[in-house]
Amino acid sequence: MRLVVTGGAGFIGSNFVRYMLAEHEDVHIVNLDKLTYAGNLENLRGIEDDPRYNFVHGDICDAVIVGKTLRGADAVVNFAAETHVDRSISGPQDFISTDVLGTHTLLEAVRRLEIPRYLQISTDEVYGSIEEGAFTEESDLDPSSPYSASKAGADLLVLAYHRTFGTPVLITRSSINYGPYQYPEKIVPLFIANAIDDLQLPVYGDGLNVRDWLYVDDNCAGIDLVLRDGVPGHVYNIGGGNEVQNLTITHRILELLGKSGELIRYVTDRPGHDRRYAIDCSKLGGLGWAPQVPFEAGLARTVEWYASHPEWWRTIKSGEWREYYARQYGGTV
């Protein structure tokens, strides 16, 4: 399989590249990435010389580069996206450009080049918040932030290409991922890094918002299965089955690092903050998938990775990151 992965230098994308190279001897991966602030070639350190891997520096909004890169591909997996809700609130334009217009550019190339498989990586956030029960793939989309709206728009465009042109598309919508190589603006890597340095952990609102946590390798396994066995035109939810309040995960991180709860600082809640996410993954389960990493084990593994790779996140927590952190949380680090 000649597989084009877009956004393969980001968090989930880089883990997926590593996963596919480890699991499949017959795969050749071309990684197309713009290398924005969250794209980091250090995430792929150690595989640069693998003959089954090539990197192309480019933007999915650039039709010329996309056309050249996708030519001859057996499949495309689109991870390329702006993904942080907080940044979408302060600057939505980049999200519309990459998440919607970039997806359109890829779909046009896939259609023109008659590529056999296109997989769009999406999120459970497109469903919005739910007080009880769980969303299925048939649930209405009700996004709350510019980020989730841009992803929902892309999903609808992807499905429209299937219905209108017969483009062989698939979509996965995963719950909140955690694990190695996640840019330290999301709650888990940010709180681990801050706690290691005895810095405050900024908890939004009352901290009781609930998320379903999915270890990134389990997501990669689900994506791989959908890519190979999923039915074109279908959506597949991928969730960890681990509903945990933000405050609970904050305390657990502190416990794993032997730090005091006095590091917790409650900050003003962000606008439109969804209270609870939950998705039903029985459809993907029907293909034989199930999460393999229990939450406690996965979180401990993640904390250990960040604790043993300080050079990775300390390099990031400078420059642009510091400016963003000061704007977002009103402090210096």
LUMZARO-146846 format. One record per residue (C-alpha): residue number from 1; chain; x, y, z. Coordinates in steps of 0.05 Angstrom, whole numbers. Each point is the difference from the previous one (the first is absolute). Layout:
N
+------+-------+--------+--------+--------+
: resi : chain :      X :      Y :      Z :
+------+-------+--------+--------+--------+
:  NUM :     A :      X :      Y :      Z :
...
+------+-------+--------+--------+--------+
//
This chain:
333
+------+-------+--------+--------+--------+
: resi : chain :      X :      Y :      Z :
+------+-------+--------+--------+--------+
:    1 :     A :      0 :      0 :      0 :
:    2 :     A :     25 :     69 :    -18 :
:    3 :     A :    -32 :     42 :     54 :
:    4 :     A :     -1 :     76 :      3 :
:    5 :     A :     -7 :     27 :     71 :
:    6 :     A :    -14 :     74 :      6 :
:    7 :     A :     19 :     33 :     66 :
:    8 :     A :     45 :    -58 :     16 :
:    9 :     A :     47 :     43 :     42 :
:   10 :     A :    -55 :     17 :     50 :
:   11 :     A :    -21 :    -38 :     62 :
:   12 :     A :    -47 :    -54 :    -26 :
:   13 :     A :     29 :      1 :    -70 :
:   14 :     A :     71 :    -15 :     23 :
:   15 :     A :    -24 :    -55 :     46 :
:   16 :     A :    -39 :    -29 :    -59 :
:   17 :     A :     61 :      2 :    -46 :
:   18 :     A :     41 :    -37 :     53 :
:   19 :     A :    -57 :    -50 :     11 :
:   20 :     A :     -9 :    -16 :    -74 :
:   21 :     A :     75 :    -10 :    -12 :
:   22 :     A :      4 :    -46 :     60 :
:   23 :     A :    -62 :    -41 :    -17 :
:   24 :     A :      4 :     -6 :    -76 :
:   25 :     A :     63 :    -19 :    -39 :
:   26 :     A :    -35 :     14 :    -67 :
:   27 :     A :    -17 :     73 :     13 :
:   28 :     A :     36 :     60 :    -29 :
:   29 :     A :    -19 :     67 :     32 :
:   30 :     A :      6 :     69 :    -29 :
:   31 :     A :    -10 :     52 :     55 :
:   32 :     A :    -26 :     68 :    -25 :
:   33 :     A :      4 :     52 :     55 :
:   34 :     A :      3 :     76 :      1 :
:   35 :     A :     37 :     -1 :     67 :
:   36 :     A :    -41 :     53 :     35 :
:   37 :     A :     13 :     12 :     75 :
:   38 :     A :    -26 :    -69 :     19 :
:   39 :     A :     34 :    -38 :    -56 :
:   40 :     A :     68 :    -25 :     22 :
:   41 :     A :     48 :    -45 :    -37 :
:   42 :     A :     29 :    -19 :     68 :
:   43 :     A :    -63 :    -41 :      8 :
:   44 :     A :     27 :    -46 :    -54 :
:   45 :     A :     71 :     -4 :     24 :
:   46 :     A :     28 :    -68 :    -15 :
:   47 :     A :    -39 :    -17 :    -63 :
:   48 :     A :     29 :     52 :    -48 :
:   49 :     A :     44 :    -52 :    -33 :
:   50 :     A :    -53 :    -53 :     -7 :
:   51 :     A :     -4 :    -15 :    -75 :
:   52 :     A :    -76 :     -6 :      8 :
:   53 :     A :     -7 :     72 :     23 :
:   54 :     A :      5 :     68 :    -35 :
:   55 :     A :    -15 :     70 :     24 :
:   56 :     A :    -28 :     56 :    -44 :
:   57 :     A :     -4 :     70 :     28 :
:   58 :     A :    -65 :     31 :    -25 :
:   59 :     A :    -69 :     27 :     14 :
:   60 :     A :    -64 :    -39 :    -14 :
:   61 :     A :    -30 :     65 :    -26 :
:   62 :     A :     52 :      0 :    -56 :
:   63 :     A :    -33 :    -37 :    -58 :
:   64 :     A :     66 :     -7 :    -39 :
:   65 :     A :     38 :    -33 :     57 :
:   66 :     A :    -60 :    -42 :     19 :
:   67 :     A :     -7 :    -25 :    -72 :
:   68 :     A :     73 :    -19 :     -5 :
:   69 :     A :      2 :    -34 :     67 :
:   70 :     A :    -64 :    -40 :     -8 :
:   71 :     A :     15 :    -26 :    -70 :
:   72 :     A :      6 :    -75 :      2 :
:   73 :     A :    -26 :     -7 :     71 :
:   74 :     A :    -42 :    -60 :     20 :
:   75 :     A :    -30 :     38 :     59 :
:   76 :     A :      1 :     67 :     35 :
:   77 :     A :    -10 :     12 :     75 :
:   78 :     A :    -12 :     72 :     17 :
:   79 :     A :     24 :     20 :     70 :
:   80 :     A :     19 :     71 :    -22 :
:   81 :     A :    -42 :     49 :     41 :
:   82 :     A :      1 :     56 :     50 :
:   83 :     A :    -26 :    -35 :     62 :
:   84 :     A :      3 :     42 :     63 :
:   85 :     A :    -68 :     27 :     23 :
:   86 :     A :     31 :     59 :     38 :
:   87 :     A :     38 :     24 :    -61 :
:   88 :     A :    -62 :     -6 :    -43 :
:   89 :     A :    -36 :     48 :     46 :
:   90 :     A :     54 :     53 :     -5 :
:   91 :     A :     15 :    -11 :    -74 :
:   92 :     A :    -51 :    -41 :    -41 :
:   93 :     A :     28 :     17 :    -69 :
:   94 :     A :     56 :    -51 :     -1 :
:   95 :     A :    -50 :    -55 :     20 :
:   96 :     A :    -47 :     16 :    -58 :
:   97 :     A :     59 :      3 :    -49 :
:   98 :     A :     34 :    -66 :     20 :
:   99 :     A :    -58 :    -41 :     25 :
:  100 :     A :    -51 :     17 :    -54 :
:  101 :     A :     36 :     28 :    -61 :
:  102 :     A :     59 :    -47 :      9 :
:  103 :     A :    -47 :    -60 :      3 :
:  104 :     A :    -33 :     25 :    -64 :
:  105 :     A :     67 :      3 :    -35 :
:  106 :     A :     15 :    -71 :     20 :
:  107 :     A :    -68 :    -25 :    -22 :
:  108 :     A :      8 :     32 :    -68 :
:  109 :     A :     67 :    -34 :    -10 :
:  110 :     A :    -27 :    -67 :     24 :
:  111 :     A :    -58 :      5 :    -49 :
:  112 :     A :     43 :     23 :    -58 :
:  113 :     A :     54 :    -52 :     11 :
:  114 :     A :    -50 :    -55 :     15 :
:  115 :     A :     34 :    -20 :     65 :
:  116 :     A :    -34 :    -63 :     28 :
:  117 :     A :     -5 :     22 :     73 :
:  118 :     A :     -6 :     65 :     39 :
:  119 :     A :     -6 :      2 :     76 :
:  120 :     A :    -18 :     64 :     36 :
:  121 :     A :     22 :      5 :     73 :
:  122 :     A :    -53 :     35 :     40 :
:  123 :     A :    -21 :      9 :     73 :
:  124 :     A :    -56 :    -16 :     48 :
:  125 :     A :     -5 :     75 :     12 :
:  126 :     A :    -42 :      8 :    -64 :
:  127 :     A :    -58 :    -31 :     38 :
:  128 :     A :      1 :     53 :     55 :
:  129 :     A :    -16 :    -13 :     73 :
:  130 :     A :    -45 :    -55 :     27 :
:  131 :     A :    -27 :     -4 :     71 :
:  132 :     A :    -12 :    -76 :      0 :
:  133 :     A :      6 :    -58 :    -48 :
:  134 :     A :     48 :      1 :    -59 :
:  135 :     A :      2 :     25 :    -71 :
:  136 :     A :     -2 :    -50 :    -58 :
:  137 :     A :     24 :     12 :    -70 :
:  138 :     A :    -72 :     18 :    -19 :
:  139 :     A :     -6 :     55 :     52 :
:  140 :     A :     -9 :     72 :    -23 :
:  141 :     A :     61 :     45 :     -2 :
:  142 :     A :     -4 :     58 :     49 :
:  143 :     A :     70 :     31 :      6 :
:  144 :     A :     13 :     53 :     54 :
:  145 :     A :     66 :     31 :    -20 :
:  146 :     A :     31 :     26 :    -65 :
:  147 :     A :     46 :    -60 :      3 :
:  148 :     A :    -55 :    -52 :      5 :
:  149 :     A :    -42 :     38 :    -51 :
:  150 :     A :     58 :     -1 :    -50 :
:  151 :     A :      8 :    -75 :     11 :
:  152 :     A :    -75 :    -11 :     -8 :
:  153 :     A :      0 :     41 :    -64 :
:  154 :     A :     57 :    -43 :    -27 :
:  155 :     A :    -37 :    -64 :     19 :
:  156 :     A :    -62 :     22 :    -38 :
:  157 :     A :     42 :     19 :    -60 :
:  158 :     A :     33 :    -68 :      1 :
:  159 :     A :    -67 :    -36 :      2 :
:  160 :     A :    -28 :     45 :    -54 :
:  161 :     A :     57 :    -20 :    -47 :
:  162 :     A :    -19 :    -72 :     11 :
:  163 :     A :    -73 :     12 :    -15 :
:  164 :     A :     11 :     46 :    -59 :
:  165 :     A :     63 :    -28 :    -33 :
:  166 :     A :      6 :    -69 :     30 :
:  167 :     A :     67 :     17 :     32 :
:  168 :     A :     21 :    -59 :     44 :
:  169 :     A :      3 :     37 :     66 :
:  170 :     A :     -1 :    -21 :     73 :
:  171 :     A :     -1 :     40 :     65 :
:  172 :     A :     23 :    -17 :     70 :
:  173 :     A :    -22 :     42 :     59 :
:  174 :     A :     42 :    -14 :     62 :
:  175 :     A :     -7 :     22 :     71 :
:  176 :     A :     55 :     40 :     35 :
:  177 :     A :     68 :    -31 :    -14 :
:  178 :     A :     60 :      1 :     47 :
:  179 :     A :     70 :    -29 :     -4 :
:  180 :     A :     71 :     18 :    -23 :
:  181 :     A :     16 :     58 :    -46 :
:  182 :     A :    -62 :     42 :     16 :
:  183 :     A :     14 :     75 :     -4 :
:  184 :     A :     -2 :     28 :     71 :
:  185 :     A :    -62 :     44 :     -7 :
:  186 :     A :    -50 :    -57 :     11 :
:  187 :     A :    -17 :    -17 :     71 :
:  188 :     A :     40 :    -64 :     10 :
:  189 :     A :     68 :     21 :    -28 :
:  190 :     A :     -7 :     71 :     26 :
:  191 :     A :    -16 :    -22 :     70 :
:  192 :     A :     54 :    -53 :      2 :
:  193 :     A :     53 :     49 :    -24 :
:  194 :     A :    -23 :     56 :     47 :
:  195 :     A :     -3 :    -48 :     59 :
:  196 :     A :     71 :    -25 :    -13 :
:  197 :     A :     24 :     72 :      3 :
:  198 :     A :    -45 :     17 :     61 :
:  199 :     A :    -41 :     49 :    -41 :
:  200 :     A :    -74 :     11 :      9 :
:  201 :     A :    -51 :    -43 :    -36 :
:  202 :     A :    -55 :     44 :    -30 :
:  203 :     A :    -66 :    -37 :      8 :
:  204 :     A :    -60 :     30 :    -38 :
:  205 :     A :    -63 :     16 :     40 :
:  206 :     A :    -16 :    -51 :     54 :
:  207 :     A :     41 :    -55 :    -35 :
:  208 :     A :    -60 :    -47 :     -3 :
:  209 :     A :     -4 :     -5 :    -76 :
:  210 :     A :      1 :    -73 :    -22 :
:  211 :     A :     41 :    -28 :    -57 :
:  212 :     A :      9 :    -71 :    -27 :
:  213 :     A :     74 :    -14 :     -2 :
:  214 :     A :     32 :    -43 :    -54 :
:  215 :     A :     73 :    -20 :     -2 :
:  216 :     A :     29 :     20 :    -66 :
:  217 :     A :     24 :    -70 :    -21 :
:  218 :     A :    -71 :    -26 :      8 :
:  219 :     A :    -24 :     55 :    -46 :
:  220 :     A :     54 :    -17 :    -50 :
:  221 :     A :    -22 :    -73 :      0 :
:  222 :     A :    -72 :     21 :    -12 :
:  223 :     A :     19 :     46 :    -57 :
:  224 :     A :     42 :    -55 :    -32 :
:  225 :     A :    -60 :    -48 :      4 :
:  226 :     A :    -48 :     50 :    -30 :
:  227 :     A :     49 :     17 :    -56 :
:  228 :     A :      4 :    -74 :    -19 :
:  229 :     A :    -69 :    -27 :     16 :
:  230 :     A :    -47 :     59 :      7 :
:  231 :     A :    -58 :     10 :    -48 :
:  232 :     A :      7 :     62 :    -45 :
:  233 :     A :    -49 :     55 :     18 :
:  234 :     A :     -2 :    -21 :     73 :
:  235 :     A :     20 :     33 :     65 :
:  236 :     A :     33 :    -39 :     57 :
:  237 :     A :      4 :     24 :     72 :
:  238 :     A :     64 :    -18 :     39 :
:  239 :     A :     -4 :      9 :     76 :
:  240 :     A :     38 :    -24 :     60 :
:  241 :     A :    -60 :    -12 :     46 :
:  242 :     A :     35 :     41 :     54 :
:  243 :     A :    -44 :     57 :     23 :
:  244 :     A :     40 :     43 :     48 :
:  245 :     A :    -10 :     70 :     27 :
:  246 :     A :     55 :     50 :    -15 :
:  247 :     A :     11 :     12 :     74 :
:  248 :     A :      8 :    -75 :     12 :
:  249 :     A :     53 :     -7 :    -53 :
:  250 :     A :     35 :     62 :     27 :
:  251 :     A :      5 :    -31 :     70 :
:  252 :     A :     23 :    -66 :    -30 :
:  253 :     A :     57 :     33 :    -38 :
:  254 :     A :     22 :     35 :     64 :
:  255 :     A :     -2 :    -66 :     38 :
:  256 :     A :     41 :    -36 :    -53 :
:  257 :     A :     53 :     55 :      4 :
:  258 :     A :     -2 :      6 :     76 :
:  259 :     A :    -23 :     72 :     -3 :
:  260 :     A :    -47 :     41 :     44 :
:  261 :     A :    -71 :     19 :    -18 :
:  262 :     A :     20 :     71 :     18 :
:  263 :     A :     25 :      6 :    -72 :
:  264 :     A :    -72 :      0 :    -25 :
:  265 :     A :    -24 :     70 :    -21 :
:  266 :     A :    -72 :      9 :    -21 :
:  267 :     A :     -8 :     48 :    -59 :
:  268 :     A :    -59 :     30 :    -36 :
:  269 :     A :    -36 :    -52 :    -41 :
:  270 :     A :      7 :      5 :    -75 :
:  271 :     A :    -61 :     21 :    -42 :
:  272 :     A :    -45 :    -57 :    -24 :
:  273 :     A :     36 :    -52 :     42 :
:  274 :     A :    -35 :    -67 :    -13 :
:  275 :     A :    -18 :    -35 :     65 :
:  276 :     A :      4 :    -73 :    -20 :
:  277 :     A :     21 :    -42 :    -61 :
:  278 :     A :    -19 :    -73 :     -9 :
:  279 :     A :     -2 :    -43 :    -63 :
:  280 :     A :    -25 :    -69 :    -16 :
:  281 :     A :     54 :    -42 :    -35 :
:  282 :     A :    -39 :    -64 :    -12 :
:  283 :     A :      3 :     10 :    -76 :
:  284 :     A :     76 :     -3 :      0 :
:  285 :     A :     -4 :    -56 :     51 :
:  286 :     A :    -38 :    -39 :    -53 :
:  287 :     A :     64 :      1 :    -42 :
:  288 :     A :     38 :    -30 :     58 :
:  289 :     A :     30 :     61 :     33 :
:  290 :     A :      3 :     13 :     75 :
:  291 :     A :     46 :     46 :     41 :
:  292 :     A :     59 :    -37 :     29 :
:  293 :     A :     31 :     51 :     47 :
:  294 :     A :    -37 :     11 :     67 :
:  295 :     A :     -4 :     73 :     20 :
:  296 :     A :     42 :     -5 :     63 :
:  297 :     A :     55 :    -37 :    -37 :
:  298 :     A :     -2 :     47 :    -58 :
:  299 :     A :      3 :     62 :     43 :
:  300 :     A :     59 :    -28 :     40 :
:  301 :     A :     35 :    -18 :    -65 :
:  302 :     A :    -12 :     71 :    -26 :
:  303 :     A :     25 :     34 :     64 :
:  304 :     A :     63 :    -44 :     -3 :
:  305 :     A :     12 :     19 :    -73 :
:  306 :     A :     -3 :     75 :     14 :
:  307 :     A :     42 :     -8 :     63 :
:  308 :     A :     54 :    -37 :    -39 :
:  309 :     A :     -2 :     46 :    -61 :
:  310 :     A :      6 :     70 :     30 :
:  311 :     A :     44 :     24 :    -58 :
:  312 :     A :    -59 :    -11 :    -48 :
:  313 :     A :    -50 :     44 :     37 :
:  314 :     A :     49 :     50 :     29 :
:  315 :     A :     21 :     19 :    -70 :
:  316 :     A :    -73 :     11 :    -18 :
:  317 :     A :    -17 :     41 :     62 :
:  318 :     A :     35 :     62 :    -25 :
:  319 :     A :    -12 :     54 :    -51 :
:  320 :     A :    -70 :     -6 :    -30 :
:  321 :     A :    -23 :    -47 :     55 :
:  322 :     A :     18 :     50 :     55 :
:  323 :     A :    -36 :     56 :    -35 :
:  324 :     A :    -62 :    -43 :     -9 :
:  325 :     A :      1 :    -24 :     72 :
:  326 :     A :      5 :     71 :     27 :
:  327 :     A :    -59 :     22 :    -44 :
:  328 :     A :    -42 :    -59 :     18 :
:  329 :     A :     12 :     -6 :     75 :
:  330 :     A :     26 :     68 :     20 :
:  331 :     A :     67 :    -19 :     27 :
:  332 :     A :     72 :    -15 :    -16 :
:  333 :     A :     39 :    -65 :      2 :
+------+-------+--------+--------+--------+
//
